[in-house]
Amino acid sequence: MVRFIEENTKMVEKETENKSSTDVITAKKKVLQDLIINNGGGLVNSWVDSMRACSPTHLKSLMKQSSWLTEHPSALDMFEEILHLSEGKQIVMFLDYDGTLSPIVDDPDQAFMSKKMRGTVRKLANCFPTAIVSGRCKEKVYNFVKLTELYYAGSHGMDIQGPEQGSKYKEDSKSILCQPATEFLPMIDEVYQKLTEKTSLTPGAKVENNKFCVSVHFRRVNEKNWSDLANQVRSVMKDYPKLRLTQGRKVLEVRPIIKWDKGKALEFLLESLGYGNCTDVFPLYIGDDRTDEDAFKILKKRRQGLGILVSKFPKETNASYSLQEPDEVMNFLQRLVEWKQLRSGA
Ligand SMILES: O=P(O)(O)OC[C@H]1O[C@H](O[C@H]2O[C@H](CO)[C@@H](O)[C@H](O)[C@H]2O)[C@H](O)[C@@H](O)[C@@H]1O
Protein backbone atom coordinates (compact mmCIF):
# COMPACT_ATOMS: atom_id res chain seq x y z
CA MET A 1 0.00 0.00 0.00
CA VAL A 2 2.79 2.44 0.97
CA ARG A 3 4.57 1.74 -2.31
CA PHE A 4 1.33 2.26 -4.21
CA ILE A 5 0.80 5.63 -2.50
CA GLU A 6 4.38 6.67 -3.37
CA GLU A 7 3.95 5.65 -7.00
CA ASN A 8 0.69 7.50 -7.40
CA THR A 9 2.07 10.57 -5.66
CA LYS A 10 4.90 10.51 -8.22
CA MET A 11 2.32 10.21 -10.96
CA VAL A 12 0.49 13.29 -9.65
CA GLU A 13 3.79 15.18 -9.53
CA LYS A 14 4.32 14.39 -13.21
CA GLU A 15 0.78 15.29 -14.17
CA THR A 16 0.93 18.60 -12.33
CA GLU A 17 4.49 19.47 -13.29
CA ASN A 18 3.75 22.94 -14.62
CA LYS A 19 1.05 23.78 -12.13
CA SER A 20 1.34 25.88 -8.97
CA SER A 21 2.49 24.26 -5.74
CA THR A 22 -1.04 24.64 -4.28
CA ASP A 23 -2.44 22.66 -7.22
CA VAL A 24 0.15 19.93 -6.67
CA ILE A 25 -0.57 19.71 -2.93
CA THR A 26 -4.34 19.58 -3.54
CA ALA A 27 -3.95 16.88 -6.19
CA LYS A 28 -1.63 14.84 -3.93
CA LYS A 29 -4.07 15.15 -1.02
CA LYS A 30 -6.93 13.99 -3.19
CA VAL A 31 -5.06 10.90 -4.37
CA LEU A 32 -4.00 10.05 -0.83
CA GLN A 33 -7.55 10.48 0.47
CA ASP A 34 -8.90 8.33 -2.34
CA LEU A 35 -6.30 5.67 -1.66
CA ILE A 36 -6.96 5.63 2.06
CA ILE A 37 -10.72 5.56 1.65
CA ASN A 38 -10.94 3.21 -1.29
CA ASN A 39 -7.62 1.37 -1.24
CA GLY A 40 -6.82 2.63 -4.73
CA GLY A 41 -10.36 2.57 -6.01
CA GLY A 42 -10.54 6.37 -5.98
CA LEU A 43 -7.82 6.65 -8.56
CA VAL A 44 -9.64 4.21 -10.78
CA ASN A 45 -12.89 6.09 -10.27
CA SER A 46 -11.26 9.34 -11.17
CA TRP A 47 -9.99 7.89 -14.49
CA VAL A 48 -13.42 6.52 -15.25
CA ASP A 49 -15.20 9.73 -14.15
CA SER A 50 -12.85 11.76 -16.26
CA MET A 51 -13.49 9.53 -19.28
CA ARG A 52 -17.25 9.89 -18.74
CA ALA A 53 -16.88 13.64 -18.31
CA CYS A 54 -15.30 13.81 -21.79
CA SER A 55 -18.25 12.09 -23.43
CA PRO A 56 -20.30 14.29 -25.79
CA THR A 57 -23.47 14.04 -23.66
CA HIS A 58 -21.70 15.44 -20.65
CA LEU A 59 -19.76 18.07 -22.57
CA LYS A 60 -22.91 19.35 -24.24
CA SER A 61 -24.41 20.25 -20.90
CA LEU A 62 -21.20 21.62 -19.41
CA MET A 63 -20.58 24.78 -21.39
CA LYS A 64 -22.67 26.82 -23.75
CA GLN A 65 -21.62 26.19 -27.35
CA SER A 66 -22.10 29.86 -28.27
CA SER A 67 -19.83 31.29 -25.56
CA TRP A 68 -17.23 28.61 -26.23
CA LEU A 69 -17.23 29.51 -29.92
CA THR A 70 -16.64 33.13 -29.01
CA GLU A 71 -13.46 32.09 -27.22
CA HIS A 72 -12.45 29.47 -29.80
CA PRO A 73 -13.94 30.62 -33.11
CA SER A 74 -14.10 28.43 -36.17
CA ALA A 75 -10.76 28.42 -38.03
CA LEU A 76 -12.80 28.41 -41.25
CA ASP A 77 -14.70 31.56 -40.29
CA MET A 78 -11.45 33.20 -39.16
CA PHE A 79 -9.42 32.03 -42.16
CA GLU A 80 -8.49 35.54 -43.34
CA GLU A 81 -7.44 36.54 -39.82
CA ILE A 82 -5.23 33.46 -39.51
CA LEU A 83 -3.57 34.29 -42.83
CA HIS A 84 -3.05 37.84 -41.62
CA LEU A 85 -1.35 36.55 -38.44
CA SER A 86 0.96 34.35 -40.54
CA GLU A 87 1.89 37.20 -42.91
CA GLY A 88 5.60 37.13 -43.80
CA LYS A 89 6.18 33.94 -41.81
CA GLN A 90 6.88 30.36 -42.83
CA ILE A 91 3.87 28.18 -42.02
CA VAL A 92 4.79 24.73 -40.65
CA MET A 93 1.91 22.24 -40.35
CA PHE A 94 1.44 19.73 -37.52
CA LEU A 95 -1.48 17.31 -37.79
CA ASP A 96 -2.76 14.75 -35.33
CA TYR A 97 -4.19 11.60 -36.95
CA ASP A 98 -7.17 9.99 -35.14
CA GLY A 99 -10.15 12.31 -34.91
CA THR A 100 -8.33 14.94 -36.99
CA LEU A 101 -7.49 13.37 -40.35
CA SER A 102 -9.72 10.32 -39.87
CA PRO A 103 -13.09 10.10 -38.11
CA ILE A 104 -13.24 8.29 -34.76
CA VAL A 105 -14.47 4.71 -35.29
CA ASP A 106 -15.08 1.80 -32.91
CA ASP A 107 -12.26 -0.38 -34.23
CA PRO A 108 -8.84 1.35 -34.10
CA ASP A 109 -7.60 -0.89 -36.94
CA GLN A 110 -10.28 0.51 -39.24
CA ALA A 111 -9.51 4.21 -38.78
CA PHE A 112 -8.82 4.89 -42.46
CA MET A 113 -8.47 8.36 -43.92
CA SER A 114 -10.38 9.16 -47.10
CA LYS A 115 -8.63 9.37 -50.47
CA LYS A 116 -9.71 12.99 -50.66
CA MET A 117 -8.07 13.77 -47.31
CA ARG A 118 -4.87 11.99 -48.43
CA GLY A 119 -4.84 14.05 -51.64
CA THR A 120 -5.30 17.25 -49.65
CA VAL A 121 -2.49 16.39 -47.19
CA ARG A 122 -0.21 15.55 -50.14
CA LYS A 123 -0.84 18.98 -51.68
CA LEU A 124 -0.39 20.60 -48.27
CA ALA A 125 3.05 18.97 -47.86
CA ASN A 126 3.96 20.39 -51.25
CA CYS A 127 3.20 23.88 -49.96
CA PHE A 128 4.50 23.73 -46.35
CA PRO A 129 6.69 21.44 -44.21
CA THR A 130 4.11 19.02 -42.76
CA ALA A 131 4.30 16.55 -39.87
CA ILE A 132 1.87 13.96 -38.53
CA VAL A 133 2.02 13.76 -34.72
CA SER A 134 0.20 10.74 -33.33
CA GLY A 135 -0.22 8.53 -30.29
CA ARG A 136 -0.02 5.52 -32.59
CA CYS A 137 3.31 3.94 -33.47
CA LYS A 138 4.97 5.56 -36.47
CA GLU A 139 4.68 2.50 -38.71
CA LYS A 140 0.95 2.14 -38.05
CA VAL A 141 0.17 5.79 -38.73
CA TYR A 142 2.33 5.64 -41.89
CA ASN A 143 0.29 2.66 -43.11
CA PHE A 144 -2.85 4.76 -42.80
CA VAL A 145 -1.45 7.97 -44.29
CA LYS A 146 0.89 6.43 -46.90
CA LEU A 147 2.66 9.67 -47.84
CA THR A 148 6.45 9.55 -48.07
CA GLU A 149 6.88 13.32 -48.16
CA LEU A 150 5.80 13.91 -44.55
CA TYR A 151 7.57 14.02 -41.19
CA TYR A 152 6.14 11.43 -38.80
CA ALA A 153 6.16 11.64 -35.00
CA GLY A 154 4.65 8.42 -33.65
CA SER A 155 4.13 7.16 -30.07
CA HIS A 156 3.18 10.67 -28.85
CA GLY A 157 6.35 12.09 -30.40
CA MET A 158 8.71 9.45 -28.96
CA ASP A 159 9.54 8.17 -32.47
CA ILE A 160 10.30 10.91 -35.00
CA GLN A 161 11.48 10.47 -38.56
CA GLY A 162 12.07 12.79 -41.51
CA PRO A 163 10.48 12.26 -44.96
CA GLU A 164 11.47 9.00 -46.65
CA GLN A 165 11.73 10.68 -50.03
CA GLY A 166 13.65 13.66 -48.67
CA SER A 167 12.24 17.13 -48.23
CA LYS A 168 12.37 20.21 -50.39
CA TYR A 169 12.45 22.25 -47.17
CA LYS A 170 15.52 20.61 -45.66
CA GLU A 171 18.36 18.91 -47.49
CA ASP A 172 19.29 16.25 -44.94
CA SER A 173 15.74 15.64 -43.73
CA LYS A 174 16.14 11.87 -44.12
CA SER A 175 18.63 11.89 -41.26
CA ILE A 176 16.11 13.39 -38.81
CA LEU A 177 15.51 10.76 -36.22
CA CYS A 178 14.60 11.00 -32.55
CA GLN A 179 13.78 8.12 -30.20
CA PRO A 180 14.17 9.36 -26.62
CA ALA A 181 12.61 6.27 -25.00
CA THR A 182 14.44 3.30 -26.55
CA GLU A 183 15.51 1.95 -23.14
CA PHE A 184 11.82 1.43 -22.34
CA LEU A 185 11.12 -0.90 -25.27
CA PRO A 186 11.47 -4.21 -23.32
CA MET A 187 9.34 -2.81 -20.49
CA ILE A 188 6.64 -1.62 -22.89
CA ASP A 189 6.54 -5.05 -24.57
CA GLU A 190 6.24 -6.73 -21.19
CA VAL A 191 3.45 -4.44 -19.99
CA TYR A 192 1.64 -4.92 -23.32
CA GLN A 193 1.67 -8.71 -22.77
CA LYS A 194 0.49 -8.37 -19.17
CA LEU A 195 -2.29 -5.93 -20.04
CA THR A 196 -3.46 -8.17 -22.89
CA GLU A 197 -3.64 -11.16 -20.54
CA LYS A 198 -5.24 -9.23 -17.69
CA THR A 199 -7.97 -7.67 -19.81
CA SER A 200 -8.69 -10.72 -21.98
CA LEU A 201 -11.91 -11.57 -20.15
CA THR A 202 -13.40 -8.08 -20.40
CA PRO A 203 -15.67 -8.07 -23.46
CA GLY A 204 -14.74 -5.33 -25.94
CA ALA A 205 -11.42 -4.40 -24.28
CA LYS A 206 -8.53 -3.97 -26.68
CA VAL A 207 -4.87 -3.42 -25.94
CA GLU A 208 -2.81 -1.80 -28.69
CA ASN A 209 0.98 -1.89 -28.87
CA ASN A 210 2.20 1.50 -30.06
CA LYS A 211 5.90 0.63 -29.72
CA PHE A 212 6.93 3.23 -27.10
CA CYS A 213 3.50 3.28 -25.47
CA VAL A 214 0.44 1.08 -25.07
CA SER A 215 -3.24 2.00 -25.45
CA VAL A 216 -6.04 0.30 -23.54
CA HIS A 217 -9.29 0.92 -25.40
CA PHE A 218 -12.60 1.38 -23.55
CA ARG A 219 -14.76 2.38 -26.54
CA ARG A 220 -16.29 -1.08 -27.14
CA VAL A 221 -16.56 -1.97 -23.46
CA ASN A 222 -19.95 -1.62 -21.77
CA GLU A 223 -19.77 1.49 -19.55
CA LYS A 224 -20.78 -0.55 -16.51
CA ASN A 225 -17.50 -2.51 -16.91
CA TRP A 226 -15.24 0.56 -17.21
CA SER A 227 -14.27 0.53 -13.53
CA ASP A 228 -13.33 -3.17 -13.73
CA LEU A 229 -11.18 -2.52 -16.77
CA ALA A 230 -9.53 0.50 -15.13
CA ASN A 231 -8.86 -1.69 -12.07
CA GLN A 232 -7.20 -4.31 -14.25
CA VAL A 233 -4.98 -1.60 -15.73
CA ARG A 234 -4.12 -0.31 -12.25
CA SER A 235 -3.22 -3.75 -10.98
CA VAL A 236 -0.68 -4.16 -13.81
CA MET A 237 0.64 -0.61 -13.60
CA LYS A 238 1.43 -0.78 -9.89
CA ASP A 239 4.51 -2.88 -10.71
CA TYR A 240 5.83 -0.28 -13.16
CA PRO A 241 6.80 2.96 -11.40
CA LYS A 242 8.71 4.05 -14.49
CA LEU A 243 5.54 4.13 -16.56
CA ARG A 244 2.66 6.58 -16.31
CA LEU A 245 -0.90 6.80 -17.59
CA THR A 246 -2.49 9.51 -19.67
CA GLN A 247 -6.02 9.63 -20.96
CA GLY A 248 -7.35 10.07 -24.46
CA ARG A 249 -10.73 9.54 -26.12
CA LYS A 250 -12.07 6.40 -24.39
CA VAL A 251 -8.52 5.17 -24.04
CA LEU A 252 -5.89 4.95 -21.29
CA GLU A 253 -2.37 5.36 -22.61
CA VAL A 254 0.62 3.81 -20.84
CA ARG A 255 3.92 5.54 -21.48
CA PRO A 256 7.39 6.10 -20.02
CA ILE A 257 7.69 8.81 -17.36
CA ILE A 258 10.26 10.72 -19.43
CA LYS A 259 9.58 14.41 -20.05
CA TRP A 260 8.55 13.98 -23.65
CA ASP A 261 5.21 14.62 -25.31
CA LYS A 262 3.65 16.04 -28.47
CA GLY A 263 4.76 19.53 -27.41
CA LYS A 264 8.40 18.45 -27.16
CA ALA A 265 8.07 16.69 -30.52
CA LEU A 266 6.81 19.95 -32.07
CA GLU A 267 9.81 21.82 -30.65
CA PHE A 268 12.21 19.12 -31.84
CA LEU A 269 10.81 19.28 -35.37
CA LEU A 270 10.92 23.08 -35.51
CA GLU A 271 14.54 22.94 -34.35
CA SER A 272 15.41 20.23 -36.90
CA LEU A 273 13.85 22.27 -39.68
CA GLY A 274 16.03 25.21 -38.70
CA TYR A 275 13.26 27.29 -37.10
CA GLY A 276 14.31 26.78 -33.49
CA ASN A 277 15.20 30.40 -32.68
CA CYS A 278 13.39 31.92 -35.58
CA THR A 279 10.74 34.62 -35.13
CA ASP A 280 9.36 34.37 -38.66
CA VAL A 281 7.89 30.91 -38.38
CA PHE A 282 4.18 30.18 -37.93
CA PRO A 283 3.48 26.63 -36.65
CA LEU A 284 -0.13 25.52 -37.05
CA TYR A 285 -1.10 22.50 -34.93
CA ILE A 286 -4.46 20.76 -35.46
CA GLY A 287 -5.57 18.05 -33.03
CA ASP A 288 -8.60 16.68 -31.20
CA ASP A 289 -7.25 14.96 -28.11
CA ARG A 290 -6.02 15.74 -24.61
CA THR A 291 -2.47 14.80 -25.59
CA ASP A 292 -2.57 17.53 -28.27
CA GLU A 293 -2.95 20.07 -25.47
CA ASP A 294 0.80 19.67 -24.75
CA ALA A 295 1.49 21.05 -28.23
CA PHE A 296 -1.14 23.82 -27.91
CA LYS A 297 0.50 24.87 -24.63
CA ILE A 298 3.96 25.07 -26.21
CA LEU A 299 2.64 27.30 -28.99
CA LYS A 300 1.07 29.60 -26.42
CA LYS A 301 4.29 29.67 -24.40
CA ARG A 302 6.39 30.44 -27.48
CA ARG A 303 3.78 33.02 -28.62
CA GLN A 304 4.16 31.50 -32.04
CA GLY A 305 1.60 30.17 -34.50
CA LEU A 306 -1.62 28.74 -33.12
CA GLY A 307 -3.49 25.63 -32.08
CA ILE A 308 -6.79 24.46 -33.57
CA LEU A 309 -8.91 22.00 -31.59
CA VAL A 310 -11.12 19.58 -33.51
CA SER A 311 -14.30 19.18 -31.50
CA LYS A 312 -18.05 19.36 -31.96
CA PHE A 313 -18.50 20.18 -28.30
CA PRO A 314 -17.10 22.79 -25.93
CA LYS A 315 -13.96 21.54 -24.15
CA GLU A 316 -11.31 23.06 -21.92
CA THR A 317 -8.43 23.79 -24.31
CA ASN A 318 -5.28 25.78 -24.90
CA ALA A 319 -6.09 25.99 -28.61
CA SER A 320 -7.11 29.35 -30.04
CA TYR A 321 -9.48 28.20 -32.77
CA SER A 322 -11.72 25.23 -33.46
CA LEU A 323 -12.97 22.99 -36.25
CA GLN A 324 -15.85 20.58 -35.75
CA GLU A 325 -14.71 17.40 -37.53
CA PRO A 326 -12.22 15.92 -40.01
CA ASP A 327 -14.29 17.18 -42.97
CA GLU A 328 -13.84 20.74 -41.74
CA VAL A 329 -10.11 20.04 -41.23
CA MET A 330 -9.96 19.01 -44.89
CA ASN A 331 -11.71 22.19 -46.02
CA PHE A 332 -9.34 24.30 -43.94
CA LEU A 333 -6.25 22.53 -45.35
CA GLN A 334 -7.65 22.83 -48.88
CA ARG A 335 -8.10 26.60 -48.45
CA LEU A 336 -4.51 26.91 -47.20
CA VAL A 337 -3.29 25.05 -50.29
CA GLU A 338 -5.35 27.24 -52.65
CA TRP A 339 -4.10 30.40 -50.95
CA LYS A 340 -0.47 29.29 -51.19
CA GLN A 341 -0.80 28.21 -54.82
CA LEU A 342 -2.39 31.53 -55.74
CA ARG A 343 0.42 33.42 -54.04
CA SER A 344 3.19 31.48 -55.68
CA GLY A 345 1.42 31.64 -59.04
CA ALA A 346 1.35 27.84 -59.34
O1 LIG B 1 -2.70 11.04 -31.12
P1 LIG B 1 -3.74 10.31 -31.90
O2 LIG B 1 -3.31 10.05 -33.33
O3 LIG B 1 -5.08 10.98 -31.84
O4 LIG B 1 -3.83 8.90 -31.17
C1 LIG B 1 -4.55 8.73 -29.96
C2 LIG B 1 -5.15 7.35 -29.94
O5 LIG B 1 -5.79 7.22 -31.24
C3 LIG B 1 -6.37 5.97 -31.53
O6 LIG B 1 -7.51 5.79 -30.69
C4 LIG B 1 -8.55 6.72 -30.95
O7 LIG B 1 -9.08 6.48 -32.28
C5 LIG B 1 -9.68 5.15 -32.45
C6 LIG B 1 -10.09 5.02 -33.92
O8 LIG B 1 -10.96 6.03 -34.31
C7 LIG B 1 -10.86 5.00 -31.49
O9 LIG B 1 -11.44 3.70 -31.63
C8 LIG B 1 -10.36 5.20 -30.04
O10 LIG B 1 -11.45 5.17 -29.14
C9 LIG B 1 -9.65 6.56 -29.91
O11 LIG B 1 -9.09 6.72 -28.62
C10 LIG B 1 -5.38 4.85 -31.38
O12 LIG B 1 -6.00 3.62 -31.61
C11 LIG B 1 -4.72 4.89 -30.00
O13 LIG B 1 -3.71 3.91 -29.94
C12 LIG B 1 -4.08 6.26 -29.80
O14 LIG B 1 -3.52 6.31 -28.50
The ligand as a Gaussian input file, in Angstrom:
#p B3LYP/6-31G(d) Opt

LIG

0 1
 O       -2.704000      11.044000     -31.122000
 P       -3.743000      10.310000     -31.900000
 O       -3.306000      10.049000     -33.325000
 O       -5.084000      10.984000     -31.842000
 O       -3.832000       8.897000     -31.169000
 C       -4.555000       8.727000     -29.959000
 C       -5.154000       7.347000     -29.944000
 O       -5.788000       7.220000     -31.240000
 C       -6.368000       5.968000     -31.529000
 O       -7.513000       5.786000     -30.687000
 C       -8.555000       6.719000     -30.950000
 O       -9.076000       6.477000     -32.283000
 C       -9.678000       5.153000     -32.454000
 C      -10.086000       5.016000     -33.915000
 O      -10.961000       6.029000     -34.305000
 C      -10.864000       5.000000     -31.488000
 O      -11.440000       3.703000     -31.631000
 C      -10.358000       5.203000     -30.040000
 O      -11.451000       5.169000     -29.145000
 C       -9.651000       6.561000     -29.905000
 O       -9.085000       6.723000     -28.620000
 C       -5.376000       4.855000     -31.377000
 O       -5.996000       3.619000     -31.610000
 C       -4.717000       4.889000     -30.000000
 O       -3.711000       3.907000     -29.936000
 C       -4.084000       6.257000     -29.798000
 O       -3.520000       6.311000     -28.504000

